[in-house]
């Protein structure tokens, strides 16, 4: 199977297949491996863990505000509140959009995230979730990233545990994985401004897991990071999941450059290559093997064709339909698709399309 890998790399892959974990040094060495053989190894592991299926969820993205107290150079979405296009949705508007998504689009999940609004109290989020659940008790609400929860805690002076407990009782089912970016302070401090630290993100996710709230996990790559920062990030996700078993999936997110401060200052002049993107996804699969089975491919950031290739480089999940996604759209990416298109894209690479729910339970095979 791995005849074309160098002896050292073949040894590393055999180690993974034997159920052992790779170290930071060993993970970094994978960045030097031949691109195609690295992909073959990741795909082989993917097939062992997940078989021939590609999963996806019917999800509606609801961004409740673009007003944000942070000013991250990596973000094209945020507004400070005085711009013409700054907005904050009322509870009535949110429920109206949820109604459209559920009744007209047939979604099973609402993915709700926004900016760090400096004037919204905890009651806003409780009312939002309660109002949706009152009208649509069966919908799964995946809302508020660990970064948002941490901000709300600081703003309202309530503990993270109290906030999570109140939101869970309001009807919160799970948390998205955004705001993780890159955990390493030497990179994080350059690409974020006013956001929690990597350790604070991990601790918030840990507290959610301990309360029975599953979360996703993400990593933003393709900006100023180096291979060692990628490996460090993935291993920290691995370590936390070993403790809590609380992550549904790991989503490597490709950085989108358009309209960001990093583009305007010239610090980054072009987005990462597709070769690099696929290498990161393959290494994610290899480093998380035997620990976290789901590696999600975010087609909104990658583009649909490269996302198809990524499903042969370790990915097993297409994330979802991403109806009404605004954050990556602000950075120049087209969003929105259908279950039918995701099924077709899966079949084109000879994989079995499967619609799932928020927690990766199978709803329907296509």
N, C-alpha and C positions, 0 to 999 in steps of 0.2 A: 504493500500500500504506500509506503513512504520511501521508496527506493531513491527518489530524486532529491530528497532532503539531505542536507549534510549530516554527518554522523551525530554531531552535537544536537541539532534540531530534531532529528529522528528520535534521539534519546529523550528529549523533552516531551514530544508527543506521546511516546510510549509510556512515559511517566504519568501523563494525564490520563491515558486510557486505563492505566492500572489503578486509578482512583486517587493518585497523589496530587498535591498542589504545587504549582510553580512559585518560585520566589520572585521578588522584585527584580533581581539580577537576571533570572531566567526569562522573565516576561520581557524585559528590555531587549534581550538577545533575539526575540522573535521579530523585532523591527528590522533586523538585518537579514531575515530569511527571504528566500526567493518568493516573489509575490504569488505565483500560481500554486506552488506546493503548499504555501501557508494556507491559501484558500481551500485547497483540497483537504488538508488536515482539519480545518474548521468545519467544513461541510460534512466530513466523515463523522465528527463528533456530534454535529447537529442531527444527523440521521439516526445515530444511536439513541440520542436523548429524546427526539421528538418525532422520528419517523418522517413520512412523506407529506405531512400536512403543512399548510400555511394558514394561520389563524388571523382573524381581524374582528373588530367590534364595530357595531353601528353606533357612532358617537357624534354628539353635537357639541361643538365648542362654544361656550358662553363666556365671553370676556366682560365682566360686570363694570369695569372701569379701566381707562388708560391713564388715569391720574396716578402719579407715583412720586413718593418722597425720595426714592433713589434716583440716581442719574447715571446708570451703567453705560459705559462706552460701547458695550456690545449690543445695546438694545435700540431698535428703531421704533418701538411701540409706545414708549412712555411719553406722557405730557406732564407739565408742571401744574396745569389747572387753569391757566389764563389764555390758552390758545383756543382758536375757533373750533378746532376738532377735538378738544378735550371733552370727555363725557363720563357720567356715572349713571348707571341704570337704576331705576326705581324697582321696588319689589314687584310692582304690577307689570312693568316691562319685562322683567326676568321671567315671571310666570307665563306671560304671553308668548315669549320666545320658546320656553319649554313646551308649552302646549302645541305650538306649531311643529317643533321637532319631534315630539312623541306621536301626535295624531297624523301629521302629514308625511313625515319622513320615516316614521317607524323606528326611531332610535331606542336603544335599550340603556344608554348611558349618557348622562350630562357631564361634560368635562368643564368645570367652572374655575377659571383663574383670572387674575387681574393685576393691576399695579398695587403698590403699597400706598393706599389712600390715607393721607394724614388725618382725615376727619371722620372716618367711618368707625363707629364703635362696634363692639361685639354683637350688639343687638341687631345690627344690619345683616350680619351673616347668619345669625340664628333665624331671623324672620325670613330671609331668602330661602333657606333650606326647609324650614317648617312649611312655608307656603307652597313650595313645589311638592313636597311629600303629601301635604293635605289633599291636593288635587290629583296627584299621580303617585300613589303609595308604592307601586311596583317598580318605578324607575330607579336605577342606581345613580346616586350622586357621588361623583368623584371630584372633590372640590378642595381648593386651597393647598398649595404646595407647602412643604416644610418651611420654605423661606417666608411665605405669607403668614403662616401660623406664628413663626418667630417674631415677625414684625408686629402682628396684632398683639402678641404678648407684651412686647415692649411698649407699644402705644397705649394699651389699656391697663397696664400694670397688673394683669392677671397672669398666673403661671401658665406655662404651656399645657400642663396636665389639666388645669381647669378649663382652658379654652377647648381643648380636644374633647373633654368630657361633655361640655355643654353642646358642642356641635354634633357630637355623636348622638346625644339624646334628641337633638333637633331632627336627626335623620341622615347625617353624613355617613356614607358607606365606605369610602376609601379616599386616599389622597393621591393627586398626581405627583410626578417626580421632579418637577421643574425647580429651578433655582440652585441646583447642585453645581452647575457650571464645571469648574475645575477646583478641586479641594485645596491644592497646594497654594499656600499664601503668596509665594513669589509670583505666581501667575494671577491668582484670584484678585489680588489687590490692584492689579493693572487693568483688569477687564470688568470689574464691578466697582460700584461706588454707592455706599449706603445699604449694602446687603449683608446678611449674616455671614459669618465665617463658615468654612467647610466643616469644622468641628461642631458648630452650632446647628448646621443643617443635619448632620448625622445624628446628633443628640435628639433633635426634634423628631426625626423619623423613628428613632429608637423608642421614644416615649409613645408615639402613635402605635407602633407595633405592640408594645407592652399592654396597650389598652384594647387590643384586638382589631385595630384599624390597619388594613393592608395599605401599602403605598407602592407606587412605581419608583424607579430610580433612573436618573439620567446622567449624562456627561456631555458637556458642550466642548467639541473639539474643532480643530481646523482654524485656529487663530494664532496665538503666540506661544502655545504650549510646546513642550519637547516630549519625546517618547517616555522619559522617566516620569513626567507628570501624568500622562495617560495611565501608565501602569500603576502608579501610586493611587490614583482615583479608583480604578477598578478593584484593586486589592482592598481598599477601605470599604467599598460596597460589599465585597465578598466577606470580609470579616464581620460586618454588622449582620448580614443575612445568616451567617453561620450561628450567630447568637440568637436571633429573633425569628428567623424564617418569615420575615414580614414583607419582603418585596415580591410583587407579582411578576415583574420583568425588569430588565435593564435596557435602556434606550440610549444608544450613542447618537447624539444630536449634532449634525453638521452645522457649523456656524454660518449664518447668512449675513453677508457683508453690506448689502445695499442700504443706504440711508442711516447707517450707524455712525457714531462719533469716530470709531476706529477707521472707517473709510474716509471721513471728512478730514481727519488729521493726517492721513497718509500712512499711518502706522501699519496698516494692512492694505495691500494694493490688489489682492486677488484672493478668491476663495480657494480652499484646499483642492487638490486634484482628486479625481475619482479613485485613482490608485491608492492614495493615502486613506481616503474614506473607507474603502473596502478592507484595507489592511487593519484599520482600527476595529472594524466590526469583527473581523476574523480573530484578532487577538483577544477581543472581549469574550468571544465564545470559548476560546482555549483557556483563558485564565479563570473563567467562571464555571468551567466544566465540573460536573459532580456537585456543584453547590447551588447554582441558580440556572434553571433549565431554559428560561425564555429570554431570547435576545430579539428585541423589536427593531424593525427597520422603519424609520420615519420617512416615508416617501415624500412628504411635503417639502422637507429640506433637501433630500437627495435627488428628487425627480423620480418619476415612475420607472424609467428604464434602468437607471442605476440601482434603484431599489430592488428591481427584479434580480439583478446580478448579486446584490447583497444577500439575497435569500439563498444563494449558493456559496456564500462566504461566511456562513455561520448563523445567519438570521433565520428565524422560524415564524415571525409574527409581523404582519403588515400594519400594526397599530390599529388603524380604523379609518372610517370615512372622513373624519375631521371636518364635518359640515360647519361652516361659518367661522373657521379659524382666522384670527386677526393678527396674532403676534408675528408669525413668519410672513404673513401677507404684507405687513408693514415693511419687511426687509426684502420685498420683491419676489416672494415665492407664491405661486398659484396654489390655492388650497381647495379642497372639496372634491369628492368623488362619490361613487356609489358602491354598495355591496356587490352589484353585478360587475362593475369594472374591476374591483379587487379580486373577485373570483376569476374573471377572465385573465388578468395578469398572472394569477397563480397557475392556472391551467396551461398558459403559454410556456411555462418552464416545467411542465409535466409534474406539477404538485397538486395535491388534493386541497381545494379551498374549504375552509371551515369557519363559519361564523361562531364567535365565542361571546361570553359575557365579560364583565369587568374582571372577574376572578379566573378567567381562562377555562371556565366550564363550557363544554360544547353545546351550542344551541341548534345548529343546522349544518349539514354537509351539503356541498354543491356538486 
